[in-house]
């Protein structure tokens, strides 16, 4: 059964711009990492949804999710093209999935990004913390150009949470955005913990948005709480169309409904919730 908020808001369902489906071997490695996350983050991170792809697709449908992503990301050379092929095949067999792609700074990167766009990729995923690469790498200039020209957005983990990386924070990705002003960037996790800086970036650049992934939940508040004084800024950003819902499903340490309940607890009103959960992402992806 769909989450009750869907009927209350009168929306067709939820659009989740930050969910993960990956080849089994890759997802298994991701889950192994989270099984040992307490060593890195100081608190356990039990993955809530570990079933098969088929089961997890059914779970999203039961929640009332009408569109979702399969955010896979490369953390070393030689991975991205293979992941893109897998994600394209997954999207073809999964009507609600927005075809996803990724890239890594390596020779020939544009040679597989261009075909991914041509084959129907609707969103890219970039993880600057896990990939540990500089988004300003000269190898990526033609890639950012391709994305800017095509209008295909990139979900970028560029905030310094849960742990800072060498190239996280608003500085590196901010330089990329300044050089490619038409580039559509979705800052993952609200840019935690640099909430203020990334909200300010979205305020002055109409092509920069933020997703709510894990933000505002009790779990994330223990790691990097969103400042209550910034709720008026968050409201304005949402009503401008700068905030999109994301969950991090299936790699979340709490039930899916908690990601939505955390937004409701902000008490920013039904119009804000309606815009974040459905209208803004549905418009961005022409659903």
PETAGI-V141212 format. One line per field, one symbol per residue. ss: DSSP state (H for helix, E for strand, L for the rest). psi: psi as a letter, one per 20 degrees, with the letter a starting at -180 (. if undefined). A space follows every 10 residues. Layout:
ss: ???
psi: ???
This chain:
ss: LLLHHHHHHL LLLEEELLLL LLLHHHHHHH HHHHHLHHHH HLLLLLLLLL LLHHHHHHHH HHHLEEEEEL LLLLLLLLLH HHHHHHHHHH HHHLLLEELE EELLLLLLHH HHHHHHHHLL LLEEEEEHHH HLLLLLLHHH HHHHHHHHHH LLEEEEELLL LLLLLLLLLH HHHHHHHHHL LLLLEEEHHH HLLLHHHHHH HHHHLLLEEE ELLLLLLHHH HHHHLLLHHH HHHHHHHHHH LLEELLLLLL LLLLLHHHHH HHHHLLLLLH HHHHHHHHHH HHHHLLL
psi: pqphhghhik qhapoojmqp prqghghghg hhghhjhhhg ijqqmpphnj arggghghgg ghikpiqrrm oqqpjrqihg gghggghggg hhinhipppq rrrqnqpjgh iigghgghij piqqppnhgg hlqpijphhi ghghgggghh jpqpopnirj qiqqrhjrri fghhhghhhm iipopooqkj jpjlggghhh ghhioijprq qjoiqirhgh hhgnppphij hhhggggghi kipqpqhjpj lqkrqhhhhg hhghihljqh gggggghggg hhggjl.
